Amino acid sequence: MSRSGFYAMAIAAIATIALLGGGLVAPLGAGTPALTPDDGGTANAASVDGVLQQQQQTGEACNYTALYEQTIDGVVTIQRGGGLGSGFVTELGGNDSARYVVTNAHVVGDAANATVQFDRGESITGEVVGTDVSSDLATVRVTDVPEYVDALPLTNQSLAHGQRVAALGSPFGLEATITHGIISGLDRSMPTNRGYTIPNVVQTDAAISSGNSGGPLVTCEGAVVGVNTAGIAAQGAENIGFGVPASTVELVIPSLIQTGEFTHTTLGVSGVTLTPAIAQANDLDVNRGVLVAAVDENAPAAEVLQGSEERVRTNGRIVPVGGDVIVAIEGQPVANGEDVASILLSQTRPGDEIEVTIIRDGQETTVTTTVIEPPEPTMP
């Protein structure tokens, strides 16, 4: 069975669980056979920029034709062996004679090189200089980039539910494709089939299919808000796609360019977001936070944090009882597991000491512990 077929079956099998927040989301983009590329057209850059600027100032509906013409030259198709995905040229790391392409780690896999094809048909071999499986990001170094190719900027503005966006890439090998939609959700936590989650993910209803992985999700002004990463393809699931956010790209990609890797951190605990049922079972007055279900005995956190002692059934569900409730990290409020993952990703490195505010036996207290490097995840 092809890799794309495996992914499609995996998604169909777990889609119901994923929609409930407790399942896996399989990555898309690898294993699709390549099709014959189409020649890209040209656009008057000045006129396109003028249309987009006017659109931004007047609040008009998104001009997707102008947006496509502005951005498509920076979008690429990436082929590795029999697999096909997408990517885009980034402004990050452009201090030498080469340029860098952002894509998904699952698109390039463990390959040392990949074929990068530009919109007008030119193909060159790029070097995979770094991958980070935990954020599903990778970067490819390319030289002899066509003169017409412009890097796509990352957004520096806050995003909003309902904001119009477009996804670009090569779904099922159909190069230079654009689909449109809105931002359906923000700060999602995307489970993967490798046992961890990617925080701060952007959810969109713009169609993201196999082969779109690695391509950009852009605003109407052409700024990248996310890297198209996964979609749920199952009966009853319509246009539910996810992208690794621009904030994570800005954090991870420079490290991949410089060192070939990015080091993540963990507290060494597992936990569950506090729900009314869990709060009631634990006789808690708080309704926001993360209950510590278990602590790795080899982690520094084992010296200061306590995990759940038992499980009970309440309202037909098994919930943990006992254990500390994390309500803040470094003074920043924690409402759910997404908050914990986001703070650790953006503000800590292995070996850092951090303050964790917890509720224990009904009392709030603050403890100090050291974050560590998590076990290395593996590609599927």
C-alpha positions in Angstrom: 0.0 0.0 0.0 1.3 3.5 -0.8 2.1 5.9 2.0 -0.7 8.2 0.9 -3.2 5.3 1.0 -2.0 4.5 4.5 -2.5 8.0 5.6 -6.0 8.2 4.1 -7.0 5.0 5.9 -5.5 6.2 9.2 -7.4 9.5 9.0 -10.7 7.8 8.2 -10.2 5.4 11.1 -9.6 8.1 13.7 -11.5 11.0 12.5 -14.4 10.7 15.0 -11.9 10.5 17.9 -9.9 13.5 16.5 -13.0 15.6 16.3 -13.6 14.9 20.0 -10.1 16.1 20.8 -8.7 12.8 21.9 -7.4 11.1 18.8 -4.7 11.4 16.1 -4.4 13.5 13.0 -2.3 11.8 10.4 -0.1 14.1 8.2 -0.8 14.4 4.5 1.4 15.2 1.6 3.8 12.3 1.1 3.4 9.5 -1.3 1.3 11.1 -4.1 2.6 10.4 -7.6 3.7 13.5 -9.5 1.7 14.9 -12.5 3.0 16.8 -15.5 3.6 20.5 -14.3 1.7 23.4 -15.9 3.5 26.5 -16.9 2.9 29.4 -14.6 1.8 32.8 -15.8 3.3 36.2 -15.0 1.7 39.2 -13.3 2.3 42.9 -13.0 3.7 43.2 -9.5 2.9 46.9 -9.1 -0.8 46.4 -10.1 -1.2 43.4 -7.9 0.3 45.2 -4.9 -2.0 48.1 -5.6 -5.1 46.0 -5.6 -4.1 44.2 -2.4 -3.3 47.5 -0.6 -6.6 49.0 -1.7 -8.4 45.9 -0.6 -6.7 46.1 2.9 -7.5 49.8 3.3 -11.2 49.6 2.3 -12.0 46.2 3.9 -13.2 44.8 0.6 -13.6 41.0 0.1 -10.4 39.1 -0.6 -9.3 39.4 -4.2 -8.0 35.9 -4.7 -6.9 36.4 -8.2 -4.6 39.2 -7.2 -3.5 37.2 -4.1 -2.6 34.2 -6.3 -0.6 36.3 -8.7 1.3 37.9 -5.9 2.3 34.7 -4.0 2.4 31.8 -6.4 6.0 32.4 -7.6 7.2 31.8 -4.1 5.4 28.5 -3.8 7.1 25.3 -4.8 6.4 21.6 -5.3 8.7 19.2 -3.5 9.4 15.7 -4.6 11.2 13.1 -2.6 11.3 9.6 -4.1 7.7 8.7 -4.9 6.3 11.3 -2.5 5.1 14.7 -3.4 4.4 17.8 -1.2 4.6 21.6 -1.3 6.7 24.3 0.2 7.5 28.0 0.0 10.5 30.2 -0.2 11.1 32.0 3.1 12.8 35.3 4.0 14.4 33.6 7.0 18.1 32.7 6.7 18.7 34.4 3.4 22.1 35.8 4.4 24.2 33.7 2.0 24.0 33.0 -1.7 21.4 30.3 -1.2 17.7 30.5 -0.4 15.6 28.4 1.9 12.3 26.6 1.4 9.9 25.8 4.3 8.0 22.6 4.2 6.8 19.8 6.5 9.1 17.2 8.0 6.8 14.4 6.8 7.1 15.7 3.3 10.9 15.2 3.1 11.1 12.3 5.6 14.7 11.2 6.2 15.9 12.2 2.7 19.2 14.2 2.3 18.0 15.9 -0.9 14.7 16.7 -2.6 13.7 18.0 -6.0 12.2 21.5 -5.8 10.1 22.7 -8.7 9.1 26.3 -9.1 5.9 27.7 -10.6 7.2 28.1 -14.1 8.6 24.6 -14.4 12.2 24.9 -13.3 13.4 22.1 -11.2 16.6 22.0 -9.0 17.9 19.7 -6.4 17.8 21.1 -2.8 19.6 20.0 0.3 17.5 19.1 3.3 19.4 21.0 6.0 17.2 20.4 8.9 14.0 18.7 10.1 12.0 18.9 13.3 9.6 16.1 13.7 8.0 17.6 16.8 6.8 20.7 15.0 6.6 18.8 11.6 8.8 21.5 10.0 11.7 21.2 7.7 13.9 23.4 5.5 15.5 22.8 2.2 18.5 24.9 0.9 18.4 25.8 -2.7 20.7 27.6 -5.1 20.2 29.0 -8.6 16.7 30.2 -7.7 14.9 31.8 -10.6 15.0 35.6 -10.6 11.3 36.0 -10.6 10.9 34.1 -7.2 10.1 36.3 -4.2 10.2 35.0 -0.7 6.8 35.0 1.2 6.8 37.0 4.4 5.5 35.7 7.7 2.6 37.5 9.3 3.4 39.9 12.2 -0.3 40.6 12.9 -2.8 39.0 15.2 -5.2 36.6 13.6 -8.9 36.4 14.1 -11.7 33.9 13.8 -13.4 34.3 10.4 -10.4 36.0 8.8 -10.1 35.1 5.1 -7.2 33.0 4.1 -6.0 30.9 1.1 -4.0 27.7 0.9 -1.5 27.2 -1.9 0.3 24.1 -3.0 0.1 20.9 -5.1 -2.8 18.7 -3.9 -2.6 15.3 -5.6 0.2 16.6 -7.7 -1.9 19.5 -9.2 0.7 22.2 -9.0 -0.1 25.9 -8.5 -3.4 25.3 -6.8 -5.2 27.8 -4.6 -8.2 27.1 -2.3 -9.9 29.6 0.0 -11.7 29.8 3.2 -11.4 31.4 6.7 -9.6 30.9 9.9 -11.9 28.5 11.7 -10.0 28.2 15.0 -6.8 29.4 16.7 -4.5 28.0 19.3 -5.6 24.4 18.6 -3.5 21.5 19.8 -3.0 19.0 17.0 -2.4 15.4 18.1 -0.1 13.4 15.8 0.3 9.7 15.2 3.7 9.9 16.9 2.4 10.4 20.5 2.7 14.2 21.0 0.8 17.3 20.0 1.8 20.4 18.0 0.6 23.5 19.9 -0.9 26.8 18.6 -2.1 25.3 15.4 -4.3 27.3 13.0 -7.5 25.6 11.9 -9.0 26.5 8.5 -11.9 25.4 6.2 -9.7 26.1 3.1 -9.4 22.7 1.4 -6.1 21.0 2.4 -5.6 17.7 0.6 -2.8 15.2 0.1 0.1 17.1 -1.5 -0.8 20.5 0.0 1.4 19.6 3.0 4.2 22.1 3.4 2.5 24.8 1.3 1.6 28.2 2.8 -1.7 29.3 4.3 -1.8 33.1 3.6 -3.8 36.2 4.4 -5.4 38.3 1.8 -2.3 40.5 1.9 0.0 37.6 1.1 1.5 37.0 4.5 2.0 33.4 5.7 -0.1 32.5 8.8 0.7 28.8 8.7 2.2 25.8 7.0 -0.5 23.5 5.6 0.0 20.3 7.5 -3.0 18.0 7.9 -6.6 17.6 7.1 -9.4 15.3 8.3 -10.8 13.2 5.5 -13.7 11.2 6.7 -17.4 10.9 6.3 -19.0 13.8 8.1 -15.8 15.9 8.4 -15.9 18.8 5.9 -13.1 21.2 5.3 -11.2 20.7 8.6 -7.6 21.5 8.0 -4.7 22.5 10.2 -1.5 24.5 9.7 1.6 25.0 11.9 1.5 28.7 12.8 3.9 31.4 11.6 5.1 32.0 15.2 6.4 28.4 15.3 8.0 28.7 11.8 9.8 31.9 12.9 11.1 30.1 16.0 12.1 26.8 14.5 13.3 27.4 11.0 16.3 29.7 11.8 17.5 27.0 14.2 17.1 24.3 11.5 19.1 26.5 9.0 21.9 27.1 11.5 22.2 23.8 13.3 20.0 21.3 11.5 17.7 20.8 14.5 15.5 22.4 17.1 15.5 21.4 20.7 12.1 21.2 22.5 11.4 21.1 26.2 9.0 19.2 28.5 8.1 19.2 32.2 8.2 15.5 32.2 4.6 15.2 33.2 1.4 14.1 31.6 -1.9 15.9 32.3 -5.5 16.5 31.4 -7.3 19.8 31.0 -9.6 20.5 33.9 -13.2 19.9 33.1 -16.3 20.4 35.4 -16.4 16.6 35.9 -12.8 16.5 36.9 -13.1 19.6 39.2 -16.1 18.0 40.9 -14.5 14.7 41.4 -11.5 16.4 43.0 -13.6 18.9 45.0 -11.9 21.8 43.4 -13.0 25.4 43.4 -11.0 26.2 40.3 -12.3 25.4 36.8 -9.3 26.2 34.6 -5.9 24.5 34.6 -4.2 21.2 33.9 -4.4 18.3 36.4 -1.2 16.4 36.6 -2.1 12.8 35.8 1.5 11.3 36.1 5.1 12.4 36.5 8.1 10.8 35.0 10.1 9.6 38.0 13.4 10.5 36.2 12.4 14.1 35.5 13.3 16.9 38.0 9.5 17.6 38.2 9.1 14.4 40.2 10.7 16.1 43.2 8.1 18.9 43.3 5.0 17.8 41.4 2.5 15.1 42.4 0.5 13.0 40.0 -3.0 11.6 40.2 -3.4 8.7 42.7 -6.5 7.0 41.4 -9.3 7.0 38.8 -13.0 7.2 39.5 -16.1 7.1 37.3 -18.3 10.2 37.3 -21.2 10.9 34.9 -20.2 7.9 32.9 -16.5 8.9 32.4 -13.3 7.8 34.1 -11.5 10.8 35.5 -8.3 11.2 37.6 -8.4 12.0 41.3 -5.6 13.6 43.2 -2.6 15.3 41.7 -1.6 18.9 41.4 -3.4 21.3 39.2 -1.1 23.6 37.2 -2.7 27.1 36.9 0.3 29.2 35.8 3.8 28.9 34.5 6.3 31.7 35.0 3.3 33.8 36.1 1.3 33.2 32.9 -2.1 31.8 33.5 -2.7 28.2 32.2 -6.2 27.3 31.2 -5.5 24.0 29.3 -2.8 21.8 27.9 -2.4 24.0 24.9 -1.2 26.9 27.1 1.4 24.7 28.8 2.8 23.5 25.4 2.8 27.0 24.0 4.7 28.5 26.9 7.3 25.7 26.9 7.8 25.9 23.2 8.2 29.6 22.9 9.9 30.6 26.2 12.0 27.7 27.5 15.0 25.6 26.6 16.3 22.4 28.2 17.9 23.1 31.6 15.9 26.3 32.3 14.4 26.6 35.8 10.8 27.7 35.7 8.2 28.6 38.3 5.0 26.5 38.3 2.0 27.7 40.2 -0.2 24.8 41.4 -3.3 24.0 43.4 -2.5 21.3 46.0 -4.9 20.2 48.8 -7.0 23.3 48.0 -4.1 25.7 48.5 -2.2 27.7 45.8 1.6 27.4 45.9 4.5 27.9 43.5 7.3 25.4 43.0 10.5 25.6 41.0 11.6 22.9 38.6 13.8 22.3 35.6 12.5 21.6 32.1 14.2 18.8 30.1 14.5 17.6 26.5 11.7 15.2 25.6 12.4 11.8 24.0 13.2 12.0 20.3 10.0 11.3 18.3 10.2 9.1 15.2 8.7 9.5 11.7 5.9 7.1 10.8 
